[in-house]
Amino acid sequence: MSYEYEGTVSTSATPADVWHLWSDVGSWHCWDPAVQGVALEGHFAEGAAGTLTLTGNIHAPFVLEIVEPGARFLDRVTIGELVVYIDHMVKATADGAEVTVRTAVSGPNAEELGPVVAADTPKALEALIGLAEQKS
């Protein structure tokens, strides 16, 4: 069972401004309404692991599967029996940047729970872009 969601937004912010927020896990709660806090062991790099504290005081382990500085990171989050891959991509455009987030959820009841997991993505993208544009 699986579920997929993708959201893309354009911004006048630079890819570097977006990347700065993504790579600073201490700021995630500022732009992602589902995140209350993040603890990362080590640097923001492939293989680094940590714990997300999500709304409702849910503690979910995560691993940075792919980190391409300035362009992309993919994290794997485990919530009970669900496995959630969130792929974050930013690329330069003539007017700033294009930001895409793809969420893939697998496991029992993924079709039902996936929309719940991805529900805050549009709000998170809007808040991320707002903060990134303030930095520009």
N, C-alpha and C positions, 0 to 999 in steps of 0.2 A: 504494500500500500504506500502511496506517495502523493505529495501535493507540491505544486510549484507556483511561485509568485515572482513577478519582476516589475520593478518601478524605475523609471528614468526621469531625471529632471535636468534642466539647463540652468546655469548660473553665470553671473558676471564674475564670481570668485575664480581664482586661479586653481589649478589642480594642487599646487603646493599648499594653499590655504585649506582645502578639503583634506588633504593628506595629513596636515598638522593635527587636525581634530581627530581623524581616524586613528592615528598612531599614538595619540595621547589617551590611553584607556581611562585615565582619571577624569576626562571630560565627557565620556560616553553618557553619563547620567544627565548631562546638560542638554543633550540633543535627542536622546532616545528615551521616550517616555516609559518603555518597558524595563529599562535598566535603573536599578537603585545604586549599584556600585560594582566595581570590577577590581579583582585582585589578580595581577599577572606576575608569574614567577619569571624573572629575567627581563630581557629586552623585547621589544616588539619585533620579533623575527620568527621565521619558520621554525616550527617545533615548540615554540613557547606555549606554556599551558597556564591556566588559571581558573578562576571561578567567577561567574556572573551571579550577582544577586539581582533577581528579577522582581517585578511587582508581585506582591503577595509573599515576600520573603522566601522566594524559591531560589535555592542555590543550585546552579547548573555548571558543571565543569565544561571548559572549552579548550580547544587547541587551535593555534594558528597553523593551518595546513599549508597555505601559500602566502608569501609576503613578497611583493614586487614594489619596493619603495617608490613612492610618488605616483603609483598607478593602480595597484590592486592588492587586496588581501582577502583570503578565504578562511573563515573560521568554522569549526565543527563544534556544535553545542549539543550536549546530551541532557535531555529533560525526561527523566524516567526512562521509558522504553523508546522514546522518540529521539531520532538523530536529526539535527537541523544543520544544514550547510548554508552559510550566508556569504555570498560572493559580493564584494564591494569593489567597484571599478570606477576610475575617474580618468577622463581624457580631455586634452585641451581642444578648444574650439576657437573660432575666430573671435567670439565674444566673451570667452572665459573658459567654461568647462561643462562637460556633460557627466553626470553622476548616475550610475546604474547600480541597483542592489537586486540580486537574485536570491531568493530563498527557496530551498528544497527541503521538504520534510518527509522522512520515511519512518515507518514503524506502525504498530497497531493504531488503528483509527486515524491515520495521517490525513485522510481526506476530510475528516470532521475537525481535527485539531489544527491542521495546517493553516486554515484561515484565521484562527485565533492567534496562532504564533506570529503570523505576518500582518495582523490587523494594524499595528502601530507603524508599519513601514512608511506609509505616506506622511504621517506626522513627523517621524524621525527624519526623513529626507528634507522636509520643509524646515525643521529646526536646524539641521546640519547646515543647510544652504544659508539660512539667515545668519548663523554665527560666522560661517566662512566669508560671507559678503561683508560683515563688519570688519573682518581682518584685512580685506582688500583695500 
